[in-house]
């Protein structure tokens, strides 16, 4: 049974999502189930699951992109690439730990994330698409287990000049 308040709730949802959520929480807490915007809640919760999957796929894409760049151009590996790899690994682990059921969607995401990563890496590096592996060399487990190599410490040009003068 839809509520009489639904049109007003829809307007509130459109105008101020957080106020709408607060109203839904208040109705639930106080047992006023007839005041819930059921259609709105279904829509909102559905959008949340889509958003969470989209975020995971996006993070997988960025991780694969930087793993590909490190594999295809190991001499150009930078601290920035390494930091991106480590950040994406940590964020993906957090998503999977915080929402274990989303892990069931990972196998379906991997192919699309890898394809997107190849296109991005090719565009960024100038390496032809055909030179990249057609299938991902990484599973989710190996991508999350990848440990980037240590880089030499950054060279401080002004410090090196001072040492040369001394």
DSSP file (Angstrom, degrees, kcal/mol; ACC not computed):
  #  RESIDUE AA STRUCTURE BP1 BP2  ACC     N-H-->O    O-->H-N    N-H-->O    O-->H-N    TCO  KAPPA ALPHA  PHI   PSI    X-CA   Y-CA   Z-CA
    1    1 A X              0   0    0      0, 0.0    37,-0.2     0, 0.0     2,-0.1   0.000 360.0 360.0 360.0 120.0    0.0    0.0    0.0
    2    2 A X        -     0   0    0      1,-0.1     2,-0.2    35,-0.1    35,-0.1  -0.400 360.0-112.5 -75.2 155.7    1.5    3.3   -1.1
    3    3 A X    >   -     0   0    0     33,-0.3     3,-1.0     1,-0.1     4,-0.2  -0.508   8.9-126.6 -91.5 159.4    1.3    6.2    1.3
    4    4 A X  T 3  S+     0   0    0      1,-0.2     3,-0.5    30,-0.2     4,-0.3   0.778 109.8  61.6 -67.6 -27.4   -0.6    9.4    0.9
    5    5 A X  T 3> S+     0   0    0      1,-0.2     4,-3.0     2,-0.1     3,-0.3   0.494  73.2 102.5 -79.8  -2.7    2.6   11.3    1.6
    6    6 A X  H <> S+     0   0    0     -3,-1.0     4,-2.9     1,-0.2    -1,-0.2   0.874  77.6  49.3 -56.0 -46.8    4.4    9.9   -1.5
    7    7 A X  H  > S+     0   0    0     -3,-0.5     4,-2.0     1,-0.2    -1,-0.2   0.924 115.6  44.8 -59.3 -41.7    4.1   13.0   -3.8
    8    8 A X  H  > S+     0   0    0     -4,-0.3     4,-2.4    -3,-0.3    -1,-0.2   0.903 113.5  50.8 -65.6 -40.5    5.4   15.2   -1.0
    9    9 A X  H  X S+     0   0    0     -4,-3.0     4,-3.0     2,-0.2    -2,-0.2   0.893 108.0  52.8 -63.3 -39.0    8.1   12.7   -0.3
   10   10 A X  H  X S+     0   0    0     -4,-2.9     4,-2.3    -5,-0.2    -1,-0.2   0.913 109.7  48.4 -62.1 -42.7    9.0   12.6   -4.0
   11   11 A X  H  X S+     0   0    0     -4,-2.0     4,-2.2     2,-0.2    -2,-0.2   0.907 113.2  47.3 -64.3 -41.5    9.4   16.4   -4.0
   12   12 A X  H  X S+     0   0    0     -4,-2.4     4,-3.7     2,-0.2     8,-0.3   0.914 110.3  53.0 -65.4 -42.4   11.5   16.2   -0.8
   13   13 A X  H  < S+     0   0    0     -4,-3.0    -2,-0.2     1,-0.2    -1,-0.2   0.916 112.7  44.4 -57.7 -44.3   13.6   13.4   -2.3
   14   14 A X  H  < S+     0   0    0     -4,-2.3     3,-0.2    -5,-0.2    -1,-0.2   0.859 121.2  39.5 -68.5 -36.5   14.3   15.6   -5.4
   15   15 A X  H  < S+     0   0    0     -4,-2.2     2,-0.2     1,-0.2    -2,-0.2   0.868 135.7   5.0 -83.6 -38.6   15.0   18.7   -3.4
   16   16 A X     X  -     0   0    0     -4,-3.7     4,-2.2    -5,-0.2     3,-0.3  -0.698  57.9-174.0-154.2  90.0   17.0   17.4   -0.5
   17   17 A X  H  > S+     0   0    0      1,-0.2     4,-2.6    -2,-0.2     5,-0.2   0.866  87.5  53.2 -56.8 -40.9   17.9   13.7   -0.5
   18   18 A X  H  > S+     0   0    0      1,-0.2     4,-2.5     2,-0.2    -1,-0.2   0.887 108.7  48.8 -66.4 -38.4   19.4   13.8    3.0
   19   19 A X  H  > S+     0   0    0     -3,-0.3     4,-2.1     2,-0.2    -1,-0.2   0.901 111.2  51.2 -65.3 -39.5   16.3   15.3    4.5
   20   20 A X  H  X S+     0   0    0     -4,-2.2     4,-2.1    -8,-0.3    -2,-0.2   0.921 110.5  48.5 -62.4 -43.8   14.2   12.6    2.7
   21   21 A X  H  X S+     0   0    0     -4,-2.6     4,-2.8     1,-0.2     5,-0.2   0.929 109.6  52.3 -61.9 -44.8   16.5    9.9    4.1
   22   22 A X  H  X S+     0   0    0     -4,-2.5     4,-2.5     1,-0.2    -1,-0.2   0.892 108.9  50.8 -58.7 -39.4   16.1   11.4    7.6
   23   23 A X  H  X S+     0   0    0     -4,-2.1     4,-2.2     2,-0.2    -1,-0.2   0.896 110.9  48.3 -65.4 -39.8   12.3   11.3    7.2
   24   24 A X  H  X S+     0   0    0     -4,-2.1     4,-2.3     2,-0.2    -2,-0.2   0.909 112.1  48.9 -67.3 -41.7   12.4    7.7    6.2
   25   25 A X  H  X S+     0   0    0     -4,-2.8     4,-3.0     2,-0.2     5,-0.2   0.923 110.9  50.5 -62.7 -44.6   14.7    6.8    9.1
   26   26 A X  H  X S+     0   0    0     -4,-2.5     4,-2.1    -5,-0.2     6,-0.3   0.918 110.5  49.3 -60.6 -44.4   12.5    8.6   11.6
   27   27 A X  H  <>S+     0   0    0     -4,-2.2     5,-2.4     2,-0.2    -1,-0.2   0.910 113.9  46.1 -62.7 -42.2    9.4    6.8   10.2
   28   28 A X  H ><5S+     0   0    0     -4,-2.3     3,-1.4     3,-0.2    -2,-0.2   0.942 112.3  49.8 -65.1 -47.8   11.2    3.4   10.6
   29   29 A X  H 3<5S+     0   0    0     -4,-3.0    -1,-0.2     1,-0.3    -2,-0.2   0.863 115.2  43.6 -59.5 -36.8   12.5    4.1   14.1
   30   30 A X  T 3<5S-     0   0    0     -4,-2.1    -1,-0.3    -5,-0.2    -2,-0.2   0.286 112.8-114.3 -97.5  10.7    9.1    5.2   15.3
   31   31 A X  T < 5 +     0   0    0     -3,-1.4     2,-1.4    -4,-0.2     3,-0.2   0.704  69.7 139.3  69.9  19.4    7.1    2.4   13.7
   32   32 A X    > < +     0   0    0     -5,-2.4     3,-1.9    -6,-0.3     4,-0.2  -0.489  14.2 157.8 -93.7  65.6    5.2    4.7   11.3
   33   33 A X  G >   +     0   0    0     -2,-1.4     3,-1.5     1,-0.3    -1,-0.2   0.785  64.7  66.1 -63.5 -27.9    5.5    2.3    8.4
   34   34 A X  G 3  S+     0   0    0      1,-0.3    -1,-0.3    -3,-0.2   -30,-0.2   0.691  97.4  57.0 -67.2 -16.5    2.5    3.9    6.7
   35   35 A X  G <  S+     0   0    0     -3,-1.9    -1,-0.3   -32,-0.1    -2,-0.2   0.434  82.2 113.0 -93.6  -0.2    4.6    7.1    6.3
   36   36 A X  S <  S-     0   0    0     -3,-1.5     2,-1.4    -4,-0.2   -33,-0.3  -0.464  70.8-131.7 -72.5 143.1    7.4    5.4    4.4
   37   37 A X     >  +     0   0    0      1,-0.2     4,-2.9    -2,-0.2     5,-0.2  -0.723  33.5 178.2 -89.3  83.1    7.9    6.3    0.8
   38   38 A X  H  > S+     0   0    0     -2,-1.4     4,-2.6     1,-0.2     5,-0.2   0.911  75.6  46.8 -60.4 -47.2    8.1    2.7   -0.3
   39   39 A X  H  > S+     0   0    0      1,-0.2     4,-2.4     2,-0.2    -1,-0.2   0.918 114.6  48.5 -61.5 -42.3    8.6    3.3   -4.0
   40   40 A X  H  > S+     0   0    0      2,-0.2     4,-2.9     1,-0.2    -2,-0.2   0.897 111.0  50.2 -64.3 -40.8   11.2    5.9   -3.2
   41   41 A X  H  X S+     0   0    0     -4,-2.9     4,-2.9     2,-0.2     5,-0.3   0.915 110.2  49.6 -64.3 -43.0   13.0    3.6   -0.9
   42   42 A X  H  X S+     0   0    0     -4,-2.6     4,-2.2    -5,-0.2    -2,-0.2   0.937 114.1  45.9 -60.3 -46.1   13.0    0.7   -3.4
   43   43 A X  H  X S+     0   0    0     -4,-2.4     4,-2.5    -5,-0.2    -2,-0.2   0.930 114.2  48.1 -62.1 -45.8   14.4    3.1   -6.0
   44   44 A X  H  X S+     0   0    0     -4,-2.9     4,-2.0     1,-0.2    -2,-0.2   0.926 112.9  46.6 -62.9 -46.8   17.0    4.5   -3.7
   45   45 A X  H  X S+     0   0    0     -4,-2.9     4,-1.8     2,-0.2    -1,-0.2   0.875 112.0  51.4 -66.1 -36.7   18.2    1.2   -2.4
   46   46 A X  H  X S+     0   0    0     -4,-2.2     4,-2.0    -5,-0.3    -1,-0.2   0.925 109.7  50.0 -63.5 -44.5   18.4   -0.2   -6.0
   47   47 A X  H  X S+     0   0    0     -4,-2.5     4,-2.8     1,-0.2    -2,-0.2   0.861 106.6  56.9 -62.2 -35.3   20.5    2.9   -7.1
   48   48 A X  H  X S+     0   0    0     -4,-2.0     4,-2.5     2,-0.2    -1,-0.2   0.917 107.2  47.0 -62.5 -43.4   22.8    2.3   -4.1
   49   49 A X  H  X S+     0   0    0     -4,-1.8     4,-2.1     2,-0.2    -1,-0.2   0.901 113.4  48.4 -67.5 -38.5   23.6   -1.2   -5.2
   50   50 A X  H  X S+     0   0    0     -4,-2.0     4,-2.5     2,-0.2    -2,-0.2   0.927 112.2  49.8 -63.8 -44.3   24.2   -0.1   -8.8
   51   51 A X  H  X S+     0   0    0     -4,-2.8     4,-2.5     1,-0.2    -2,-0.2   0.909 109.7  50.8 -61.6 -43.2   26.4    2.8   -7.5
   52   52 A X  H  X S+     0   0    0     -4,-2.5     4,-2.1     1,-0.2    -1,-0.2   0.906 112.2  46.2 -63.4 -41.9   28.4    0.4   -5.4
   53   53 A X  H  X S+     0   0    0     -4,-2.1     4,-2.6     2,-0.2    -1,-0.2   0.899 111.7  52.2 -66.2 -39.9   29.0   -2.0   -8.3
   54   54 A X  H  X S+     0   0    0     -4,-2.5     4,-2.5     2,-0.2    -2,-0.2   0.906 109.3  49.8 -62.4 -41.9   29.9    0.9  -10.5
   55   55 A X  H  X S+     0   0    0     -4,-2.5     4,-2.4     2,-0.2    -1,-0.2   0.918 110.7  49.4 -63.5 -43.0   32.5    2.2   -8.0
   56   56 A X  H  X S+     0   0    0     -4,-2.1     4,-2.4     2,-0.2    -2,-0.2   0.930 112.0  47.7 -62.7 -45.3   34.0   -1.3   -7.7
   57   57 A X  H  X S+     0   0    0     -4,-2.6     4,-2.4     1,-0.2    -1,-0.2   0.904 111.2  51.8 -62.2 -40.9   34.3   -1.6  -11.5
   58   58 A X  H  X S+     0   0    0     -4,-2.5     4,-2.2     2,-0.2    -1,-0.2   0.912 110.9  46.9 -61.9 -43.4   35.8    1.8  -11.7
   59   59 A X  H  X S+     0   0    0     -4,-2.4     4,-2.4     2,-0.2    -1,-0.2   0.881 111.2  51.5 -68.1 -37.8   38.4    1.0   -9.1
   60   60 A X  H  X S+     0   0    0     -4,-2.4     4,-2.9     2,-0.2     5,-0.2   0.907 109.1  51.9 -62.9 -40.6   39.2   -2.3  -10.9
   61   61 A X  H  X S+     0   0    0     -4,-2.4     4,-2.6     2,-0.2    -2,-0.2   0.935 111.1  45.8 -60.8 -47.8   39.7   -0.4  -14.1
   62   62 A X  H  X S+     0   0    0     -4,-2.2     4,-2.1     2,-0.2     5,-0.2   0.907 113.3  50.5 -64.2 -41.6   42.1    2.1  -12.6
   63   63 A X  H  X S+     0   0    0     -4,-2.4     4,-2.4     1,-0.2    -2,-0.2   0.956 113.2  44.7 -60.5 -50.5   44.0   -0.8  -10.9
   64   64 A X  H  X S+     0   0    0     -4,-2.9     4,-2.8     1,-0.2     5,-0.2   0.890 109.9  56.7 -61.6 -39.3   44.3   -2.7  -14.1
   65   65 A X  H  X S+     0   0    0     -4,-2.6     4,-2.2    -5,-0.2    -1,-0.2   0.931 112.1  41.0 -57.6 -46.7   45.3    0.4  -16.1
   66   66 A X  H  X S+     0   0    0     -4,-2.1     4,-2.2     2,-0.2    -1,-0.2   0.834 113.0  53.5 -75.7 -31.6   48.2    1.1  -13.7
   67   67 A X  H  X S+     0   0    0     -4,-2.4     4,-2.1    -5,-0.2    -2,-0.2   0.908 110.5  49.0 -64.6 -40.4   49.2   -2.6  -13.6
   68   68 A X  H  X S+     0   0    0     -4,-2.8     4,-3.3     2,-0.2     5,-0.3   0.926 110.2  49.6 -63.7 -44.7   49.3   -2.6  -17.4
   69   69 A X  H  X S+     0   0    0     -4,-2.2     4,-2.5     1,-0.2     7,-0.2   0.914 111.9  48.9 -61.4 -41.7   51.4    0.5  -17.5
   70   70 A X  H  < S+     0   0    0     -4,-2.2    -1,-0.2     1,-0.2    -2,-0.2   0.869 116.1  43.8 -64.9 -36.3   53.8   -1.0  -15.0
   71   71 A X  H  < S+     0   0    0     -4,-2.1     3,-0.5    -5,-0.2    -2,-0.2   0.904 120.2  39.4 -74.4 -42.2   54.0   -4.2  -17.0
   72   72 A X  H  < S+     0   0    0     -4,-3.3    -2,-0.2     1,-0.2    -3,-0.2   0.771 131.1  25.7 -82.7 -26.4   54.3   -2.6  -20.5
   73   73 A X    ><  +     0   0    0     -4,-2.5     3,-1.7    -5,-0.3     4,-0.3  -0.473  67.6 160.0-134.0  63.1   56.6    0.3  -19.4
   74   74 A X  G >  S+     0   0    0     -3,-0.5     3,-1.0     1,-0.3    -1,-0.1   0.802  75.2  57.5 -60.3 -29.1   58.5   -1.0  -16.4
   75   75 A X  G 3  S+     0   0    0      1,-0.2    -1,-0.3    -3,-0.1    -5,-0.1   0.692 105.1  52.0 -74.5 -16.6   61.3    1.6  -16.8
   76   76 A X  G <  S+     0   0    0     -3,-1.7    -1,-0.2    -7,-0.2    -2,-0.2   0.346  77.0 136.1 -98.9   5.5   58.7    4.4  -16.7
   77   77 A X    <   -     0   0    0     -3,-1.0     2,-0.3    -4,-0.3    -3,-0.0  -0.312  36.0-168.8 -56.6 129.6   57.2    3.2  -13.4
   78   78 A X     >  -     0   0    0      1,-0.1     4,-2.3    73,-0.0     5,-0.2  -0.757  37.9-111.5-119.8 165.1   56.7    6.1  -11.1
   79   79 A X  H  > S+     0   0    0     -2,-0.3     4,-3.0     1,-0.2     5,-0.2   0.866 119.1  57.7 -60.3 -35.8   55.9    6.7   -7.5
   80   80 A X  H  > S+     0   0    0      2,-0.2     4,-2.3     1,-0.2    -1,-0.2   0.919 106.4  47.2 -62.6 -44.3   52.5    8.1   -8.7
   81   81 A X  H  > S+     0   0    0      2,-0.2     4,-2.5     1,-0.2    -2,-0.2   0.932 113.6  48.7 -62.1 -44.8   51.7    4.8  -10.5
   82   82 A X  H  X S+     0   0    0     -4,-2.3     4,-2.8     1,-0.2     5,-0.2   0.926 110.8  50.0 -61.8 -45.2   52.7    2.8   -7.4
   83   83 A X  H  X S+     0   0    0     -4,-3.0     4,-2.6     1,-0.2    -1,-0.2   0.897 110.3  50.9 -61.1 -39.9   50.6    5.0   -5.1
   84   84 A X  H  X S+     0   0    0     -4,-2.3     4,-2.7     2,-0.2     5,-0.2   0.925 110.7  48.8 -63.3 -44.0   47.7    4.6   -7.5
   85   85 A X  H  X S+     0   0    0     -4,-2.5     4,-2.5     1,-0.2    -2,-0.2   0.947 114.3  45.0 -59.2 -49.8   48.1    0.8   -7.5
   86   86 A X  H  X S+     0   0    0     -4,-2.8     4,-2.2     1,-0.2    -2,-0.2   0.886 113.8  49.9 -64.6 -39.2   48.3    0.7   -3.7
   87   87 A X  H  X S+     0   0    0     -4,-2.6     4,-2.6    -5,-0.2    -1,-0.2   0.937 112.6  45.9 -64.6 -47.2   45.4    3.0   -3.2
   88   88 A X  H  X S+     0   0    0     -4,-2.7     4,-2.7     1,-0.2     5,-0.2   0.901 111.3  52.6 -65.3 -40.1   43.1    1.1   -5.5
   89   89 A X  H  X S+     0   0    0     -4,-2.5     4,-2.5    -5,-0.2    -1,-0.2   0.942 112.2  45.6 -58.6 -46.6   44.1   -2.2   -3.9
   90   90 A X  H  X S+     0   0    0     -4,-2.2     4,-2.3     1,-0.2    -2,-0.2   0.913 114.1  48.0 -64.5 -43.1   43.3   -0.9   -0.5
   91   91 A X  H  X S+     0   0    0     -4,-2.6     4,-2.4     2,-0.2    -1,-0.2   0.902 112.3  49.0 -66.1 -40.5   39.9    0.6   -1.6
   92   92 A X  H  X S+     0   0    0     -4,-2.7     4,-2.7     2,-0.2     5,-0.2   0.925 111.1  50.1 -64.7 -44.1   38.9   -2.6   -3.4
   93   93 A X  H  X S+     0   0    0     -4,-2.5     4,-2.6    -5,-0.2     5,-0.2   0.921 110.8  50.1 -59.1 -42.9   39.8   -4.7   -0.4
   94   94 A X  H  X S+     0   0    0     -4,-2.3     4,-2.8     2,-0.2     5,-0.2   0.910 110.7  49.0 -62.7 -42.7   37.7   -2.3    1.8
   95   95 A X  H  X S+     0   0    0     -4,-2.4     4,-2.0     1,-0.2     7,-0.2   0.939 114.0  45.6 -61.5 -47.0   34.7   -2.5   -0.6
   96   96 A X  H  < S+     0   0    0     -4,-2.7     7,-0.2     1,-0.2    -2,-0.2   0.868 116.4  45.2 -66.7 -36.4   34.9   -6.3   -0.6
   97   97 A X  H  < S+     0   0    0     -4,-2.6     3,-0.5    -5,-0.2    -1,-0.2   0.884 116.8  44.8 -73.2 -38.0   35.3   -6.6    3.2
   98   98 A X  H  < S+     0   0    0     -4,-2.8    -2,-0.2     1,-0.3    -1,-0.2   0.745 127.9  27.1 -78.2 -23.8   32.5   -4.0    3.8
   99   99 A X    ><  +     0   0    0     -4,-2.0     3,-2.0    -5,-0.2     4,-0.5  -0.616  69.0 174.8-137.4  73.5   30.1   -5.5    1.4
  100  100 A X  G >  S+     0   0    0     -3,-0.5     3,-1.4     1,-0.3     4,-0.3   0.800  75.7  63.6 -55.5 -32.0   31.0   -9.2    1.0
  101  101 A X  G >  S+     0   0    0      1,-0.3     3,-1.1     2,-0.2    -1,-0.3   0.741  89.8  68.0 -66.9 -20.9   28.0  -10.0   -1.2
  102  102 A X  G X  S+     0   0    0     -3,-2.0     3,-1.9     1,-0.2     4,-0.5   0.748  82.0  76.0 -69.5 -21.9   29.4   -7.7   -3.9
  103  103 A X  G X> S+     0   0    0     -3,-1.4     3,-1.1    -4,-0.5     4,-0.5   0.799  82.5  67.2 -58.9 -28.7   32.3  -10.2   -4.4
  104  104 A X  G <4 S+     0   0    0     -3,-1.1     4,-0.3    -4,-0.3    -1,-0.3   0.747  99.5  51.2 -63.5 -22.5   29.8  -12.4   -6.3
  105  105 A X  G <> S+     0   0    0     -3,-1.9     4,-1.3    -4,-0.2     3,-0.3   0.566  86.2  87.7 -90.4 -10.3   29.7   -9.7   -9.1
  106  106 A X  H X> S+     0   0    0     -3,-1.1     4,-2.0    -4,-0.5     3,-0.7   0.915  81.6  55.7 -60.0 -47.6   33.5   -9.4   -9.5
  107  107 A X  H 3X S+     0   0    0     -4,-0.5     4,-0.7     1,-0.3    -1,-0.2   0.894 109.8  47.1 -55.1 -39.2   33.9  -12.2  -12.1
  108  108 A X  H 3> S+     0   0    0     -4,-0.3     4,-0.6    -3,-0.3    -1,-0.3   0.788 113.5  49.7 -70.8 -26.9   31.4  -10.4  -14.4
  109  109 A X  H <X S+     0   0    0     -4,-1.3     4,-2.8    -3,-0.7     5,-0.3   0.785  93.1  75.2 -80.4 -29.2   33.1   -7.1  -13.8
  110  110 A X  H  X S+     0   0    0     -4,-2.0     4,-2.7     1,-0.2     5,-0.2   0.878  93.8  48.6 -58.3 -45.2   36.7   -8.2  -14.6
  111  111 A X  H  X S+     0   0    0     -4,-0.7     4,-2.5     1,-0.2    -1,-0.2   0.935 115.6  43.4 -63.1 -47.0   36.4   -8.5  -18.3
  112  112 A X  H  X S+     0   0    0     -4,-0.6     4,-2.3     2,-0.2    -1,-0.2   0.899 114.8  49.8 -65.2 -40.8   34.8   -5.0  -18.8
  113  113 A X  H  X S+     0   0    0     -4,-2.8     4,-2.3     2,-0.2    -2,-0.2   0.912 112.0  48.4 -64.4 -41.9   37.2   -3.4  -16.3
  114  114 A X  H  X S+     0   0    0     -4,-2.7     4,-2.5    -5,-0.3    -2,-0.2   0.929 110.6  50.3 -65.6 -44.6   40.2   -4.9  -18.1
  115  115 A X  H  X S+     0   0    0     -4,-2.5     4,-2.0     1,-0.2    -2,-0.2   0.920 112.7  46.9 -58.7 -44.7   38.9   -3.8  -21.5
  116  116 A X  H  X S+     0   0    0     -4,-2.3     4,-2.2     1,-0.2    -1,-0.2   0.899 111.3  52.3 -62.9 -40.3   38.4   -0.3  -20.3
  117  117 A X  H  X S+     0   0    0     -4,-2.3     4,-3.0     1,-0.2     5,-0.2   0.888 106.8  52.5 -64.5 -40.0   41.9   -0.4  -18.6
  118  118 A X  H  X S+     0   0    0     -4,-2.5     4,-2.7     2,-0.2     5,-0.2   0.936 109.8  48.6 -62.0 -46.4   43.5   -1.5  -21.9
  119  119 A X  H  X S+     0   0    0     -4,-2.0     4,-2.2     1,-0.2    -2,-0.2   0.919 114.9  45.0 -60.5 -43.5   41.9    1.4  -23.8
  120  120 A X  H  X S+     0   0    0     -4,-2.2     4,-2.5     2,-0.2    -2,-0.2   0.929 114.0  48.0 -66.3 -45.5   43.0    3.9  -21.2
  121  121 A X  H  X S+     0   0    0     -4,-3.0     4,-2.7     1,-0.2     6,-0.4   0.898 112.0  50.2 -64.3 -39.6   46.5    2.5  -20.9
  122  122 A X  H  X S+     0   0    0     -4,-2.7     4,-2.3    -5,-0.2     5,-0.3   0.931 112.3  47.1 -63.1 -45.2   47.0    2.5  -24.6
  123  123 A X  H  < S+     0   0    0     -4,-2.2    -2,-0.2    -5,-0.2    -1,-0.2   0.891 116.7  44.0 -63.5 -39.2   45.8    6.1  -24.9
  124  124 A X  H  < S+     0   0    0     -4,-2.5    -2,-0.2    -5,-0.2    -1,-0.2   0.873 123.0  33.8 -75.6 -37.3   48.0    7.2  -22.1
  125  125 A X  H  < S-     0   0    0     -4,-2.7    -2,-0.2    -5,-0.2    -3,-0.2   0.705  97.0-126.7 -93.3 -21.0   51.2    5.4  -23.1
  126  126 A X     <  +     0   0    0     -4,-2.3     2,-0.3     1,-0.3    -3,-0.1   0.525  61.7 141.3  82.5   5.1   50.9    5.5  -26.9
  127  127 A X        -     0   0    0     -6,-0.4    -1,-0.3    -5,-0.3    -2,-0.2  -0.644  59.9-104.6 -80.7 136.8   51.3    1.7  -27.1
  128  128 A X    >   -     0   0    0     -2,-0.3     3,-1.7     1,-0.1     4,-0.4  -0.296  21.1-123.8 -63.3 143.4   49.1    0.1  -29.7
  129  129 A X  G >  S+     0   0    0      1,-0.3     3,-1.6     2,-0.2    -1,-0.1   0.860 110.2  60.9 -53.5 -39.1   46.0   -1.7  -28.4
  130  130 A X  G 3  S+     0   0    0      1,-0.3    -1,-0.3     4,-0.0     4,-0.1   0.676  94.8  63.6 -67.5 -16.0   47.1   -4.9  -30.2
  131  131 A X  G <  S+     0   0    0     -3,-1.7    -1,-0.3     2,-0.1     2,-0.2   0.589  88.0  85.4 -84.5  -9.9   50.3   -5.0  -28.1
  132  132 A X  S <  S-     0   0    0     -3,-1.6     2,-0.0    -4,-0.4   -14,-0.0  -0.609  96.8 -92.3 -87.5 150.8   48.4   -5.4  -24.9
  133  133 A X        -     0   0    0     -2,-0.2    -1,-0.1     1,-0.1     4,-0.1  -0.382  28.7-140.6 -58.5 137.1   47.3   -8.9  -23.7
  134  134 A X  S    S+     0   0    0     -4,-0.1     2,-0.3     2,-0.1    -1,-0.1   0.822  88.3  43.1 -72.0 -29.9   43.8   -9.6  -25.0
  135  135 A X  S    S-     0   0    0    -21,-0.0     2,-0.1   -20,-0.0   -24,-0.0  -0.875 103.5 -94.2-113.4 149.1   42.9  -11.3  -21.7
  136  136 A X        -     0   0    0     -2,-0.3    -2,-0.1     1,-0.2   -25,-0.0  -0.391  21.9-152.1 -62.2 129.2   43.8  -10.0  -18.2
  137  137 A X  S    S+     0   0    0     -2,-0.1     2,-0.4    -4,-0.1    -1,-0.2   0.547  78.0  69.4 -75.6  -4.9   47.0  -11.5  -16.9
  138  138 A X        -     0   0    0      4,-0.1     2,-0.2     3,-0.0    -2,-0.1  -0.900  64.1-155.8-119.3 142.1   45.5  -10.9  -13.4
  139  139 A X     >  -     0   0    0     -2,-0.4     4,-2.5     1,-0.1     5,-0.2  -0.514  46.5 -97.7 -91.0 174.2   42.7  -12.4  -11.4
  140  140 A X  H  > S+     0   0    0     -2,-0.2     4,-2.0     1,-0.2     5,-0.2   0.900 126.8  51.8 -60.7 -38.1   41.2  -10.4   -8.7
  141  141 A X  H  > S+     0   0    0      1,-0.2     4,-1.4     2,-0.2    -1,-0.2   0.928 112.3  42.9 -66.0 -45.4   43.4  -12.2   -6.2
  142  142 A X  H  > S+     0   0    0      2,-0.2     4,-1.0     1,-0.2    -1,-0.2   0.857 112.6  53.5 -72.4 -32.7   46.7  -11.6   -8.1
  143  143 A X  H  < S+     0   0    0     -4,-2.5     3,-0.3     1,-0.2    -1,-0.2   0.900 112.8  43.8 -66.2 -39.1   45.8   -8.0   -8.8
  144  144 A X  H  < S+     0   0    0     -4,-2.0    -1,-0.2    -5,-0.2    -2,-0.2   0.738 114.4  50.6 -77.0 -21.6   45.2   -7.4   -5.1
  145  145 A X  H  < S+     0   0    0     -4,-1.4    -1,-0.2    -5,-0.2    -2,-0.2   0.579  80.0 122.1 -90.4 -10.7   48.4   -9.3   -4.2
  146  146 A X     <  -     0   0    0     -4,-1.0     2,-0.6    -3,-0.3   -57,-0.1  -0.295  47.1-160.2 -57.2 128.6   50.6   -7.4   -6.6
  147  147 A X        -     0   0    0     -2,-0.0    -1,-0.1   -61,-0.0    -2,-0.1  -0.953  15.0-134.0-112.9 113.8   53.5   -5.8   -4.8
  148  148 A X        -     0   0    0     -2,-0.6     3,-0.1   -66,-0.1     2,-0.0  -0.303  28.0-103.8 -64.7 149.9   55.1   -3.0   -6.7
  149  149 A X        -     0   0    0      1,-0.1     2,-0.2     0, 0.0    -1,-0.1  -0.330  38.8 -99.4 -69.9 156.4   58.9   -2.9   -6.8
  150  150 A X        -     0   0    0     -2,-0.0     2,-0.3     1,-0.0    -1,-0.1  -0.534  35.9-146.1 -72.7 141.9   60.8   -0.4   -4.7
  151  151 A X        -     0   0    0     -2,-0.2     3,-0.1     1,-0.1   -73,-0.0  -0.778  25.8 -97.9-103.9 154.0   62.0    2.6   -6.6
  152  152 A X        -     0   0    0     -2,-0.3     3,-0.1     1,-0.1    -1,-0.1  -0.323  56.3 -84.6 -63.8 156.5   65.2    4.4   -5.8
  153  153 A X        -     0   0    0      1,-0.1    -1,-0.1    -3,-0.0     2,-0.0  -0.263  56.3 -91.7 -60.3 150.4   64.8    7.5   -3.5
  154  154 A X        -     0   0    0     -3,-0.1     2,-0.5     1,-0.1    -1,-0.1  -0.349  39.4-120.6 -64.9 143.5   63.8   10.6   -5.4
  155  155 A X        -     0   0    0     -3,-0.1     2,-0.9    -2,-0.0     3,-0.1  -0.735  15.9-146.9 -87.0 128.1   66.8   12.7   -6.4
  156  156 A X     >  -     0   0    0     -2,-0.5     4,-2.4     1,-0.2     3,-0.2  -0.837   9.2-163.2 -95.9 102.5   66.7   16.2   -4.9
  157  157 A X  H  > S+     0   0    0     -2,-0.9     4,-2.1     1,-0.2    -1,-0.2   0.867  86.7  49.5 -58.1 -41.0   68.3   18.4   -7.7
  158  158 A X  H  > S+     0   0    0      1,-0.2     4,-1.9     2,-0.2    -1,-0.2   0.886 112.4  48.4 -68.4 -36.0   68.9   21.4   -5.4
  159  159 A X  H  > S+     0   0    0     -3,-0.2     4,-2.2     2,-0.2    -2,-0.2   0.905 110.0  52.1 -67.5 -41.4   70.6   19.2   -2.8
  160  160 A X  H  X S+     0   0    0     -4,-2.4     4,-2.0     1,-0.2    -2,-0.2   0.897 109.0  50.5 -62.9 -40.0   72.7   17.5   -5.4
  161  161 A X  H  X S+     0   0    0     -4,-2.1     4,-1.9     2,-0.2    -1,-0.2   0.904 109.2  50.8 -64.6 -40.6   73.9   20.9   -6.7
  162  162 A X  H  X S+     0   0    0     -4,-1.9     4,-1.3     1,-0.2    -1,-0.2   0.903 110.9  48.9 -63.4 -39.5   74.9   22.0   -3.2
  163  163 A X  H  < S+     0   0    0     -4,-2.2    -1,-0.2     1,-0.2    -2,-0.2   0.864 108.9  53.2 -67.7 -35.0   76.8   18.8   -2.7
  164  164 A X  H  < S+     0   0    0     -4,-2.0    -1,-0.2     1,-0.2    -2,-0.2   0.866 109.0  49.4 -66.4 -35.8   78.6   19.2   -6.0
  165  165 A X  H  <        0   0    0     -4,-1.9    -1,-0.2     1,-0.2    -2,-0.2   0.788 360.0 360.0 -73.4 -27.9   79.7   22.8   -5.0
  166  166 A X     <        0   0    0     -4,-1.3    -1,-0.2    -5,-0.2    -2,-0.2   0.482 360.0 360.0 -72.7 360.0   81.1   21.7   -1.7
